[in-house]
């Protein structure tokens, strides 16, 4: 690995450095960078880059399990959108145990569980198909994975 003074590429100069787990998509909005991570248990890291020579992690959004990742991030206005999808396609899929989960939950609840109750029990949002309208781009459907939406400025009124 190159030391801090060795150029990383021609015509580039390192101005700051921050060690974080491997990232997927990086989105910059104002003074913040949002990094979606490739491997669990890391979800999304939010970095203050107002001083580029001294970037600081200000928040992380961790995953609920070791079978998912959130390697995509988008910021629209005051909202951060992330994906939430299966990390390793060769691992046991949640649906593989759905029958057992359904039977167990029915015994616990004393009735046939609704889709919402079953989804909450196995850890996924009920609405796994999201549709939103980015400014000026029309409708963009997101199908096949759960997504999450987080406020980027939660203390604003």
DRENKEBA-619527 format. One record per residue (C-alpha): x, y, z; residue in one letter. Coordinates in nm, 2 decimals. Layout:
! DRENKEBA-619527
<node <X, Y, Z>, "A">
...
END
This chain:
! DRENKEBA-619527
<node <0.00, 0.00, 0.00>, "X">
<node <0.13, 0.35, -0.09>, "X">
<node <0.22, 0.58, 0.19>, "X">
<node <0.04, 0.92, 0.24>, "X">
<node <0.30, 1.11, 0.03>, "X">
<node <0.30, 0.87, -0.27>, "X">
<node <0.06, 0.99, -0.55>, "X">
<node <-0.22, 0.75, -0.61>, "X">
<node <-0.25, 0.84, -0.98>, "X">
<node <-0.11, 1.09, -1.22>, "X">
<node <-0.27, 1.44, -1.20>, "X">
<node <-0.45, 1.35, -0.87>, "X">
<node <-0.36, 1.48, -0.52>, "X">
<node <-0.49, 1.32, -0.21>, "X">
<node <-0.65, 1.59, 0.02>, "X">
<node <-0.81, 1.36, 0.28>, "X">
<node <-0.85, 1.01, 0.39>, "X">
<node <-1.10, 0.80, 0.59>, "X">
<node <-1.09, 0.43, 0.66>, "X">
<node <-1.43, 0.27, 0.62>, "X">
<node <-1.55, -0.07, 0.50>, "X">
<node <-1.58, -0.13, 0.13>, "X">
<node <-1.83, 0.09, -0.04>, "X">
<node <-2.06, 0.05, -0.33>, "X">
<node <-2.23, 0.37, -0.45>, "X">
<node <-2.11, 0.71, -0.31>, "X">
<node <-2.34, 1.01, -0.34>, "X">
<node <-2.24, 1.36, -0.24>, "X">
<node <-2.50, 1.62, -0.15>, "X">
<node <-2.37, 1.95, 0.00>, "X">
<node <-2.14, 1.89, 0.29>, "X">
<node <-2.22, 1.52, 0.32>, "X">
<node <-2.12, 1.20, 0.14>, "X">
<node <-2.35, 0.89, 0.16>, "X">
<node <-2.18, 0.56, 0.11>, "X">
<node <-2.38, 0.24, 0.05>, "X">
<node <-2.17, -0.06, 0.16>, "X">
<node <-2.13, -0.39, -0.03>, "X">
<node <-2.11, -0.64, 0.26>, "X">
<node <-2.30, -0.69, 0.58>, "X">
<node <-2.32, -0.58, 0.86>, "X">
<node <-2.25, -0.24, 0.72>, "X">
<node <-2.54, -0.06, 0.57>, "X">
<node <-2.50, 0.31, 0.48>, "X">
<node <-2.23, 0.55, 0.62>, "X">
<node <-2.29, 0.93, 0.63>, "X">
<node <-1.97, 1.14, 0.62>, "X">
<node <-1.93, 1.51, 0.69>, "X">
<node <-1.70, 1.63, 0.41>, "X">
<node <-1.73, 2.01, 0.49>, "X">
<node <-1.35, 2.00, 0.56>, "X">
<node <-1.23, 1.77, 0.27>, "X">
<node <-0.89, 1.72, 0.44>, "X">
<node <-1.06, 1.59, 0.75>, "X">
<node <-1.37, 1.38, 0.66>, "X">
<node <-1.57, 1.25, 0.96>, "X">
<node <-1.83, 0.97, 1.00>, "X">
<node <-2.14, 1.14, 1.15>, "X">
<node <-2.38, 0.85, 1.13>, "X">
<node <-2.42, 0.49, 1.02>, "X">
<node <-2.74, 0.30, 0.93>, "X">
<node <-2.67, -0.06, 1.02>, "X">
<node <-2.84, -0.37, 0.88>, "X">
<node <-3.08, -0.59, 1.08>, "X">
<node <-2.92, -0.91, 0.96>, "X">
<node <-2.61, -1.06, 0.80>, "X">
<node <-2.79, -1.16, 0.48>, "X">
<node <-2.85, -0.82, 0.32>, "X">
<node <-2.67, -0.52, 0.19>, "X">
<node <-2.76, -0.16, 0.10>, "X">
<node <-2.50, -0.07, -0.16>, "X">
<node <-2.71, 0.20, -0.34>, "X">
<node <-2.79, 0.55, -0.21>, "X">
<node <-2.97, 0.85, -0.35>, "X">
<node <-3.05, 1.19, -0.20>, "X">
<node <-3.35, 1.38, -0.32>, "X">
<node <-3.42, 1.70, -0.13>, "X">
<node <-3.42, 1.61, 0.24>, "X">
<node <-3.46, 1.24, 0.19>, "X">
<node <-3.20, 0.96, 0.16>, "X">
<node <-3.32, 0.65, -0.04>, "X">
<node <-3.13, 0.32, 0.00>, "X">
<node <-3.19, -0.02, -0.13>, "X">
<node <-3.21, -0.33, 0.09>, "X">
<node <-3.15, -0.66, -0.09>, "X">
<node <-3.00, -1.00, -0.04>, "X">
<node <-2.62, -0.99, -0.02>, "X">
<node <-2.52, -1.35, -0.12>, "X">
<node <-2.75, -1.52, -0.36>, "X">
<node <-2.62, -1.86, -0.25>, "X">
<node <-2.72, -1.83, 0.11>, "X">
<node <-3.05, -1.95, 0.25>, "X">
<node <-3.32, -1.73, 0.12>, "X">
<node <-3.58, -1.59, 0.36>, "X">
<node <-3.86, -1.74, 0.16>, "X">
<node <-3.71, -2.09, 0.20>, "X">
<node <-3.84, -2.11, 0.56>, "X">
<node <-4.16, -1.92, 0.50>, "X">
<node <-4.38, -2.22, 0.56>, "X">
<node <-4.21, -2.29, 0.90>, "X">
<node <-4.23, -1.92, 0.99>, "X">
<node <-4.60, -1.91, 0.90>, "X">
<node <-4.68, -2.21, 1.11>, "X">
<node <-4.47, -2.09, 1.41>, "X">
<node <-4.62, -1.74, 1.40>, "X">
<node <-4.98, -1.88, 1.37>, "X">
<node <-4.91, -2.08, 1.69>, "X">
<node <-4.78, -1.77, 1.87>, "X">
<node <-5.06, -1.54, 1.76>, "X">
<node <-5.35, -1.79, 1.79>, "X">
<node <-5.47, -1.71, 1.43>, "X">
<node <-5.35, -1.73, 1.07>, "X">
<node <-5.10, -1.44, 1.04>, "X">
<node <-5.16, -1.16, 0.79>, "X">
<node <-4.90, -1.08, 0.53>, "X">
<node <-4.81, -0.77, 0.73>, "X">
<node <-4.76, -0.97, 1.05>, "X">
<node <-4.55, -1.23, 0.87>, "X">
<node <-4.34, -0.97, 0.70>, "X">
<node <-4.28, -0.79, 1.03>, "X">
<node <-4.18, -1.12, 1.19>, "X">
<node <-3.92, -1.22, 0.93>, "X">
<node <-3.78, -0.87, 0.91>, "X">
<node <-3.89, -0.72, 0.58>, "X">
<node <-4.11, -0.42, 0.51>, "X">
<node <-4.46, -0.50, 0.38>, "X">
<node <-4.42, -0.27, 0.08>, "X">
<node <-4.13, -0.42, -0.12>, "X">
<node <-4.23, -0.23, -0.43>, "X">
<node <-4.17, 0.14, -0.41>, "X">
<node <-4.26, 0.41, -0.66>, "X">
<node <-4.14, 0.76, -0.64>, "X">
<node <-4.11, 1.06, -0.87>, "X">
<node <-3.76, 1.22, -0.89>, "X">
<node <-3.77, 1.59, -0.99>, "X">
<node <-3.81, 1.62, -1.37>, "X">
<node <-3.75, 1.25, -1.43>, "X">
<node <-4.10, 1.10, -1.43>, "X">
<node <-4.18, 0.78, -1.24>, "X">
<node <-3.91, 0.54, -1.15>, "X">
<node <-4.04, 0.20, -1.03>, "X">
<node <-3.82, 0.00, -0.79>, "X">
<node <-3.92, -0.37, -0.80>, "X">
<node <-3.78, -0.68, -0.64>, "X">
<node <-3.62, -0.55, -0.33>, "X">
<node <-3.71, -0.35, -0.02>, "X">
<node <-3.61, 0.01, 0.00>, "X">
<node <-3.57, 0.25, 0.29>, "X">
<node <-3.62, 0.62, 0.31>, "X">
<node <-3.44, 0.83, 0.58>, "X">
<node <-3.46, 1.20, 0.65>, "X">
<node <-3.12, 1.37, 0.58>, "X">
<node <-3.20, 1.66, 0.81>, "X">
<node <-3.41, 1.50, 1.09>, "X">
<node <-3.39, 1.80, 1.33>, "X">
<node <-3.54, 2.04, 1.08>, "X">
<node <-3.90, 2.16, 1.13>, "X">
END
